């Protein structure tokens, strides 16, 4: 087993996007300083300092309340990102995650490539990350506090160098051990300041003096006892954001962060094997105001480039109220990925055509506005002119009626019957003379009749349909109303 711990010591600042703020800034909780940025630390601020003392040291200090919920979401987003490297990801609140890398080394060839991917990704986000790697989850978690380079502990083949690993573990300070505060204080008073000094003592004696907790911790460190960690499960909704120091003032400046957020969403959808149906955006302005706006989607496959085009098209209709300090994206509506059975050689072309149609439909809706795009769909009705209905193109799709259910009842199936591509609405009256039927020319009956008899519960309709040829060669669909004894033209065949 090979466990990697990613620790973000500045996660509270990362979560609110202020870790690189130019001025002195500090986070507070219960009137105490929780964390300060570099400028504030240079002014003399320290963790657990009272707010009054901090303000006396730095009059220009900006104070923010710690946002625990935002930190939780940030840690979950990092765990989602880590899923591309390992299938075993565990959260280690408040600021670390664990990955099991044994299988990943076979995929990425060696640890050096993995390490470069980790570091480059965190540097792009402006995060400070500390790494710890070991043969057990607890050992990796504790070594991450020392931030040792993996190259010192693992060789090129991904094998741990046991001597170096044991030396690193022995040098760990005692206060890092997950033990009760009273136990840690007693160990310090006894002069046991490192893990190595504790391991040098008989374990049975330690257990008699401090209880079973200390022997359990030592056993988990060495892998002698199973250390079961609950696996991280992706949340049911997606939420991510980007913060900009000083704010962004133009829509074009938003294009890159929009692309980055959509890239995170793409990875989230791949993990959950689903597809989003909405994009819920929100602008956080420098003056504290917020502006939410959304974008409904009808795509069948996630295409980040097409979505960027749609989002920028939607932005054309918005006016920025000021400088955008934070851009957030939230998605709550999802559907499972469609699994369609199609012909072997038509799958690719059909899928591309359907996706292009959905993309065009989304663009039309953005241009024309909601409830302006419509499409025809089938509905269950006895009369031909009532079997098609015009619906909102974005309304939930209804189940398509089964046109072959009549086969089970011994009736002829619709799949064997000829139906015209164009219907006249309303049907055109046909003149009946002694010479025959006439509608802008003579009509010659070719096939029929086919009886339609229904709607007795409303107003009974009884019709005999025929296929006729017009004198100009066109094939027509005509019927005789058996109640009023008159003829009508109902459609043309293509």
N, C-alpha and C positions, 0 to 999 in steps of 0.2 A: 504494500500500500504506500502511496505517496500523496500526502496531503499538503495543500497550499492554503495559507491564510492571507487574505487581503484586508489590511486594516487601514482605515481612513481616520487618522488622528484629528483632522480638522473637519469632520463631517458636519457638526452643527453650523459652522460657517459655510461649508459647501452647500448645505441644504437651502440656505437663504441667498446663496450667490454672492456673499460678501467676503469671501476669503482673500480676495485680491483688491479690496477697497483701498483707495489711496489714503484716506484719512483714518485716524484712530477709531476703532469700533470694537465693542465688546458685547457679548451676550450675557444676559442676567437671568437668574432664577432664584426666587425667594430672597431678593435683595442682595445676592452675592454674584460675583463675576464667575461665569462658567467657562468662558473662552474669550480670548482677545486676538485680534489680528496682529500682523507684524508691526504695524505702526504703533498700536497700543502697547505692545510688549516693549518696544523700544522706549516708550515713555515711562516704563516702570511698572506696568500693570501685571498682575499675576493671578492665576486661578485661585478661587475661593476668597478673593479679596472683597471687602464690603464695597458697595456702590459709592458710599460717601468718601472712602479713602481713594477710590479710583478717580472720582471727579476732582479731588484735591490735587492729585498728581497730574491730571490732564484735563484742563478746562474745556478743550475742544472735543472731548470724547463723545462719540455717538453710541447710545445704548439701545439695544434691541432685546426683546424677550425671546428666550429660546423656544423654538417651535419643534416639539417632539414629534408631532404628526408628520411634519415635513421631513424630518430626519428619517422616519420609518419608511416613507415613500421613496426617499433617495436611496436608502439601503436596498429596498426591493428592486428598484430600477437597476442598480449595480448587479444584483443577483441575476436579474433577467439577462443582462449583458453577459454575465459569466457563463450562462447556459450554453453559449456557442462553443465553449472550450471543455465543458464537462457536464455529464448527465447527473452527477451527484453534487448538488450545491446546498449548503446549509447556512442559515443566518446565525450570526453570533452577535446579538445586540450588546452594546448600543452602536458599534461602529466597525464591525468586521464580518466577513463571510468566509466560508471554508469550501474548498473544491478538492475532490479526489481526482488525481491526474494520471493514474496508471494507464487507463485506456486512451487518454488524450495524447500521451507520448507516442503511441503507435500511429495516431492520426497526424500529429504535427512533427513527427520524426525525432525531435529532440527538445529538451527543456529550454534551450537558448532561444529558439523561435517563439515558444510560448511566452517566455519572459519579455521579449521585445514587443510582442503584441500587447501584453498587459501594460507595460510602461508607456508605450506610445499612445494608447487609448486614454489613459488617465492624464497624461500631459496635455492632450488636446482638450480635455475637459477642465484643465486647470486644477486638478486634484493632486494632493500630496498623498502618496500611498506607501505603506510599509508592508514588506513581504516576510512571511515565515514559512519554511518548508521543513517537513519532518515525516516520520513514519507513522505517527498517530495524530489525530485531530487536536488533542490538547497540547501536545508538544509544538505543533505548528502555530497554534493560537498564541502560546507564550513566547515563542521565538520571534513572532511578528513585532513584538515590542522592541526588540533589538535591531530589527531591520537589516538582517544579514543578507548579503547577496547570495542568491541560489547557486551561483558558480562556486562558492566556497563550500557548499554542503553536498552538491550533486555533480557527478561527472557527466560527460557528454552522452553516455548511454542512459541517463536518467536513474542511475543507481546512487543511493545515499552513501556518503563516505562516513562510516560509523564513528571513527575516531574524532573527526571534526565535529560531527553532530553531538557526541557526548560532551565534548569540551564546551560547546555553545550552551547545552542544557545545564551543565554544572555551574556556569557563570551567571545563570539567571538570578536576579534578586529575589529574595524570599517574598516581599510584598506582592509580587505578581501571581503567586499561587492562589487558586480559588478556594481559600479557606476562610473560616470565621475571623473577624477582626481581633477577637481575644486571642485566638491561636497564633495569629501572625505576630501580635505584640509580644507574646511569651517567647516565641522563637527568636525574635530580635533581641530580647533581653538576655537570652541564653547565648548570644553570640553567633547564632546560625543565620548568617546574612545572605547566603547563597543556597541554591538548590543542591549543589555538590556537597556542602557541609551537612545538609539534612540527609542525603542519600548515604553518607558515610556511616550513619548511626544504624543500629539494628532496627529493622522495621517493627518487630514485635514490641520493643521498648517504646518506640514512638506511638504505637497504637495504644499501649497501656496508659501513656501519659496524655495523649491528645485525642484519643478516640479513633474510630474506624475511618473517619473522613480523610485523615492525612495518608493512611495506607492506601485508600481507594484512589486518591489523586496520584500517588507515586505509581500505582499499578496501571492507571490509564496512561500515564506518561510513557511507560515502558511497553505498552501494548499487552500487558498481562491480563488486563480486564477490559471487556468490551465497552467502548465509549459510543453509545448509540446517540446520534444526533438526528433530530427530525429534519427531513428533507424539505427544502423550500418548494412551495406550490405557487405557481403564478397566480396573481390576483384575478378576480372576475372582471375587473375594469382596468383600463390603461390610463395612466396619468404621468406626464413628464413635462418639464419646463426648462427654459433657458433664461438666464439673467444677464443683463448687459449693464456694465458700469457706465454711468452717464447717460444711458438710454440710446435708442435708435430713432432717428428722425424721419426716415424715408421708408417707403414700402419695399424698395429694392434691397435695402439693407436687411430686410427680414427674410429674404429668399434663402440664404444659407442656413440660419437656424431652423426655418421651416423644413428644409431638406433633412437636417440632422434629426429633428423630432420624428419625421416620417420614417427615417431609417430605423429608429428605435421601435416604432410601432410595427414595422415590417418584421422585425425579429420577434416581437411579442406574438404576432399573429402566427408566425411559423411554429412557435413553441406550442400554442394552443390549438393549432390546426383549425383555424377559423378565419372569418373575413369580417371586417368592420362595415357598418352601414352608416356611420356618421363620423364627422370630425368636429369636435367641440373645442374651438379656440377661445382664448381670452387674453386681452391686452391688459397689462398692469402698467399704468402710467406713473411718471415720477411724482405727480401731485397726489398719488394715493388712490385715484379713481380707477375703475375697472370697466372694460367693455367686452362682453361676451359676444361671440358670433359663431354660427355653426354652418356646416356644409353636409347635406345629405348626399349619399352616394348610391349608385346602382351597379357598380362594377362587379364582375364575376371573378376577377383575379387582381391581386394587389400589384400595381405598377407605380412605383414611386415617381417616376418622371411625369407620367400623366397626371398624377395627383398634384404635383407641384404646379403644373400648368393650370389645373382647376382652382387651386387655392389662390394663386396670383390673379386669376380672372375674377374670383370672388372679391379679392382685395381692391379691385378697381372701383367697386361700388361703395367702398368705405372711405371715410376721411379720418385720418389720425387726429385724435384730440390733443396730442402732445408727444413728448418723447416716450417711447415704449421701454420700460425698465425690465419687464419680465414678460415672456411669451410662454403660455402653457397650452398643452394639448390634452384633452380628455376624451376617451371613447367608451361608450357604455352599451352600444347596440352591436351585437355580433350574430353571425349565422355560421353554421358549419360549412366547410368547404364542399362545393358541389362535386359529386362523383357521378359523372354521366357515362353511360355506355353508348359509344358511337362507333361508326365504321372505322376500320383500321387505317385507311388512307385519307379519311376526311376529318380526323380528329383535330389536327393542328389547324387546318384552314377554318373549320367551323368555329373553333374556340377563338381564333383571332378575330373573325368576323363578328362574333357575339360581343367580344370585349370592345371592339371599335364602335359597335352600335351603342353599347352602354356609355362609352366615353362621350360620343356625340350627343347622346341624350342628356348627360350631365351638363355639357357645355350649353346646350339649348336652354336648359332650365335656368342656368345662371344668367344667360343673356335676356331671356323673356320673363323670368320671374316664376314663382311657384304656381301650380295649377294651370299652366298655360300649355303644357305638352300632354297630348292624349294619344291613345292607340286603340285599335280595335281588338276585341277579345271575344272568344266564344262564350255563349251561355246556353243553358238547357231550355229550349223552346220548341213548340210544335211548328210554328210558321217560319219559313225561311227568313223573312225580313226581321224577325225578332231574335234569331239565333246569333246575331252579332250586336255588340254593344260598344259604345265609345266610353273608355275609362281613362282616368288620370294615369299617366304613364308611371307615376311613382306610388300609386295606391298599392296596398298588399295584393299580391297575385292570388286569385281564386283558383281552386282546383279545376283543371280543364275537364269538361264533360267527356265521358267515354262514348265515342260514337259507335262502338262495336258491341255495346251491351245488348242490342237487339238480337244478336246472333244466338245468345243463350235462350231466347224466347221463341226461336224458330222463325224469326223474321229475317228478311234480306238485310244485309249489312250496308251501311252508308258508304263503306270503302269501295263497294262495287257499283255505286250509282254516280252518274255524271251530274256535276253541279257547276253552275256558271261562275266565272270570276267577278262579274259585275252584275249588280242587281239594280233595277230601276226603283226609285223611291219618290213618289208612290208608283205602283204598277201603271203602265200605259194602257189605255183602252184600245182594243183591236176591233176594227169594223168587220162584221160578218155579212157577206153578200151571197147572192146565189152562186157566184163564181168561186167563192171560198173566203179565206181570211185575208185581210189587208191591213198593213201598217207601214206606211211609206213604201209600199211595194207588196207584192204577193208573198204569202207564207205557205210553205208546203210541209205538212206534218210528216215526220220521219219515225218517231218512236213515242210510245205511250199508249194508254194513259197510266200515270202513277197517282194514286189517290192519297190526298191529305185530308184527314177528317179529325178534327179536334176542337179544343177550347169550348166544349159544350157547357162548361161551368161559367163562362163569361158570355161570349157571343159566338155561337157555333160557326165554324168555317169548314166548308167542304169544297175541295178543289181537285180537279183532274189536270195534272201537269203533263206537257208534251214537249218533245224536242222538235223544233221546226227549222227549216232552212229558208232564209230570206232570198228574194230573187237576186240580190247582189252577192250571195254566197255566204253570208254570215249565219252562224248557228245561233238560234234563239231558244230561250226557255219561256214557254207560254203556258197559261192555264185557263181552264174554264170554270168559272164560279158556278157550282151546281145549284146554288140557292137562287141567284138572280139570272142565271142562264146567259151570262155575258163572258166574253173572252178578254184576256189581259196579257200584255208582254211584261215579264218579270225580270229578264236578264239576258246577257250575252255571254257566250263561251269565247275564251281567248284563243 
